Amino acid sequence: MGVLLQFVGDWGHALAAVLFAALGIFLLRRRAEAVELRMLAVALLLTACWALYVSFGGVSKPLSGAGESIRNAAWLLAMFVMLRRGPAGRSGAIGAVAAVYAAVAGLVLLQTFIDLSWRQLPVDSDMHHALVTCSLILRMMTAIGCLLLVHHLYSAWPLRERGRMSLLLGALAAMWTYDLNLYALCYIVPNRVSELYALRGLLMSLLAPVIAVGVRKDMAGRLQLSRTLTVQSLSIFAVALYVVMLTAAAVLIELIAGPYARLVEIGAVFFTAVTALVLLPSPQMRALWKVQVAKHFFQHRYDYRTEWMRFGETIGRPGEDPAPLGQRVAKAVADITESPAAILLLRDERGGLAFETHWNWSGDLPQAATLAPELVARLEESTWIIDLGKADHAYRLPDWLRQDRRMWALAPLIHYGRLIGAILLARPPIDRRLDWEDFDMLRAAGRQAATYISEAQGQQALADAQRFDEFNRRFAFIIHDVKNLVSQLSLLARNAERHADNPQFRADMVLTLKESVGKMNDMLARLSQHNKGRPEEPRPMALRDLLGQVARTRARQHPVHVTGDAPMAVADSARVEQIVIHLMQNAIDASPPDSPVELRLSADDRDAIVEVIDKGRGMSADYVRRDLFKPFSSSKAGGFGLGAFEARSLAEAMGGRIEVESQPGLGSRFTLRLPLASRIDKREKAA
């Protein structure tokens, strides 16, 4: 043994001695009345004494073997006390198991006697060699017997209480498994085990914290093994075991094959390497490995917390380029059972289920992937998961579902008692029958997936309703504008009967008709779903020219005067024109025929001001406050009540506002305020 290995062996055993002694003293200081805790403390202290003796003297000292036997006997006694005083001992007889404990204890005593005997004989004698071989065999038999008793104690313990025993028994199993491999290799190749003797101290140092966590009931209950870490650790252990077996096979080949040893070794290494490269990367092998680990190391098939977090992550956080919700739902459900593909069926107009989308489904998709309304009604009533691998089905399934061997399970998506869809899962790499855990997990996942789909469908319906509402709002405004055009054209038609022979009137009539056609086209554009009510962004504009143009369009209907002037305002000319037309038409309707309407321009230090003034019948303060700007509220017979409402909405959309002054019998003044362009420029420069 080299200097480094000697250092690792001595200090590894010394560290193990310190840890086991500290743990044993801790248990004794708790002054627990339970006999099993006291026996556990004794076993820990005797293990510390053995490790301390080996750290000072090494494994070649006469009492090292006897110390190991005492350590094994102490742990066997502690296990027997736990078995007898625990739930397993109270529930039935343990006579047969007690006989096994006695047999293993007899092996320990015989082994101790032989260890003390062969050390008294000459090294080169045949008896010495025979007793050493017998001692190694007895140690292997002791390790095997102890492992069997550990497994029995774990199996006999109640299922709900195994959590606090698993770490302690797992540490003991690791200790005796290491001893079994150590003495097996020592029996086969006695000159190549110095490293394993040295590393045993480090192993015992690692096992001490595991035992400490196991004996603390509160910590053991909270500590849960990670499935990912378990699979990776067991994979590393399997690789290490593979290397050990390969090394042992190479040693045996050297002993047996003689001159052909090198050729046989190369052939064996090549065969095992190729076999590993072919089998290990396959999805079937990985899936089988995960299934076996979950089956033998965990109480449940699924890690529910991990599965639920992955389910929510797949659906709720799709990434930068998200797939459609249906594909994400299908993938999230398929990942739970490790199905390689899935199909999503959703409710159709007839009450059945029809193909919606799929995730990762290879090959041809079912041409008629539908479920009849009768089958859907039964699924909705029962909420059962259908195992398509069963020969006898309580449901009358369609042919495309029964004949395709890729189909594995059908999970309904239930939302508040209503079936909104179903997930059709492909067979996983390791084909198996569905069990109660699969049913519970798929049922819970199906309900959650149904919630996501129902919410998305509700949002889509709400968006459609909002689009209809926007269309209806625009249509209501259009109808109001159509009413104004009808009034204008009606007046034109009445005047045409009297002035049809006047060439100037005919020219004005043609101009009026062209303007009316242009306004109707503008209305149709505003009604289009591609028009958002914002033809242009607000920009500096001259108000005087726009008001003059609007006044001229109404001059033949009613006298309109434009007075004053104002600086450039920031606004959208189309919307300002629409506002002025609404307010001016209301003023014309409220005024006597010979009373002109005035459009007055002015400004203050903040806004450009457009005033629409009439001397008509006016409005009460109560009506102005409560009803003027309310849609569908009008003081005129046959009015729609939308002009003032739309005017204020358009003004506010440009950052402006409308103010009203009115008195019954005296008239009204509507004031439109728009931001000054100079003020906007100063604010942008200051920023």
C-alpha positions, 0 to 999 in steps of 0.5 A: 500500500502506497503512502497516499493510500495509507494516509487516506485509510488511516485518516478516513477511519479516524474521521469515521470513528469521530463521527460515530462516537459523536452520534452515539454519545448524542443518543446516550445523552438524550436519556431515551427510555426506548431500548432500541435507541440505547442498543443503537447508541451501543452499536454506534460506539462499538463501530467507532471503537473498531474504526479507531483501532483500524486507524491506528493499527491497520487491518493487519493487526490481530484484533481488527478482525475481532473488532469488525465481528463485534461491530457486526454483532452489535448491529445485528442485536440492534436490528433484532431489538427493533424487529421485536419491539417494533410494529412487526414484532407486536403484530405477529410471531418472529420465531423463524426470523429469530432463528436466522438472526441466531444463525448469522450470530453463530457465523460471527462467533465462528468467524471470530474464533477462526480469525484468532486461530489462523494468526497463531499459525505459521504463515507458510503452513497449509492450515494457515492458508485454509483458515484464511480462506475459510475466514473470507468465506465466513465474512462473505456469508455474514455480509449476505446474511446481514443484507437479507436481515436488513431487507426483511426488517425493511419489508416487515416495517409498516408502509407508512413508517418506512420513511424514518427507517429507510436511511438507517437501513440503507446505510447498513445495507451499503456498509455490508454490501461494501464488505461483501464486494471487498471480501469477494475480491480478496478471495479472488485476487488477494493481492489487489484489495489494498485500495478497497481496505483504505477506502472503507474508512471514507465510506464509513465517514459518509454513512455516519451523517446518513445514519444521523439523519435517519435516527432523527425522526423529525428530519427523516420525515422531512427529507425526501429523495430526489428522483432525478438524483436517485436515477443519476446516482444509481446510474453512476453506481451501475457504471462503477459496478460494470467497471468492477465486473469487467476488471474481475472478469479480466483477472479471472481470464488471466488466471484461466485462459493462460497464453490466450488471456490477452485475446480473450480480454480484448474480445470481452471488452469489445463485446461489452462495450458494443453492447453498452453503446447499443442498449444504453442510449435507446429510449426504451432502455432509459424508460425501463431504467426509470420505471424500475427505479421508481418501482423499487425505490419509491412508494409512488410511481410519480413525483407529484410536485415535479410533474405538476411544476413541469405541467404548469411550465409547459402550458403557462410559459411557452417561450419566445416562439410559443406553440398553439395552446392545444399543442402545449396542452397535449404535450403537457399531458403526454409528458406525465406518462412519458408518451411520445405523442398525443392528439387533442380532440375538442367539442364540435357543434354536434356535441361530439369530439373532433380532431383539433391538433396533435403533438409529435404524432408521426405517420398518418393521422386518423382520417376520421378522428371523431367521437360520436355524441353518444360516446361523449355523453357517456364519457362526460357522465362517468369521467373515466380514463379509457385504457385502450389496451384492454380487450373488453371495453364498456364503451362502443369505441369507433374502429379507428380508435380500436384498430390503431396499435399506437393508441394507449389511453383516452383522457377526458377533459372535464371542466365543471362537469362538462366534457370540453375535449379529450387527450389521446395518448400514444403508447410509451416506450415501455408498454404497460397497463394503466394503474390507479396512479395513472388514472388519478394523475391523468384525471387531475391533469385533464381537469387542469388542462380543461381549465386552460382550454376553457379560459382560452375559449372564453377569452376568444369569445370575449374578444369576438364580443368586443369586436362586435361591440366596437362594430356596433359602436361605429355603426351607431355613430354612422347611423347618426351621420347618415341622419345628418346627410339625410336631412341635408339631402332632404332639404336639397330635394325640397329646394330642387323642386323650386330652383331646378331651372337655376344653373347656379343651384344645379351646380351647387346641387352637384357639389353637394351630392359629391360631398355627400358621396364622399362622406358616405365612403368615409363612413364605410371606411370607418365601419370597416374592421381594418379601420381603428377610428384613428385615420391620422396621428395628431399633428399641427394644423390650421383651424381657420381653413377647416372651419371655413370649409365646414361652414361653406358645406352648410351655408345653403342649409343655414347661415353660418359665420366664421369669426376670429383666428387661432394659432396652429393646434395639434389635432387630427383634421378628420376628427376635428371636422367630424366634431365641428360638424356634430356641434354645428348640426346640433346648433342649426337644429336648435336655432330658428331659420333666420338665426345664424350659427357662429364659429368663433376662433380664439386661443389662450396660453395653453389651448386653441379654442373653437366655439360653436355659438347659437341663439336657439332654445338652449338646455337646462343645467340639469340636462347638460350635467346628466344627459347631454353626453350620454349615448342615446339621450337626445332633446330632439324628436327623432334624435339618436343622442350620439352627436355630443357623445361622439364629439367628446370621445373624439376630442378626448382621443386627441388630448382635448376637451369640450365645455358647454354653456347653455341657458333655456331660451337664450342659446348654447355655447360649445367650446372645443379646446385643443393643445397649441402646437407651440406649447407641445414644441416647448415641452418636447424641447424641455424634455 
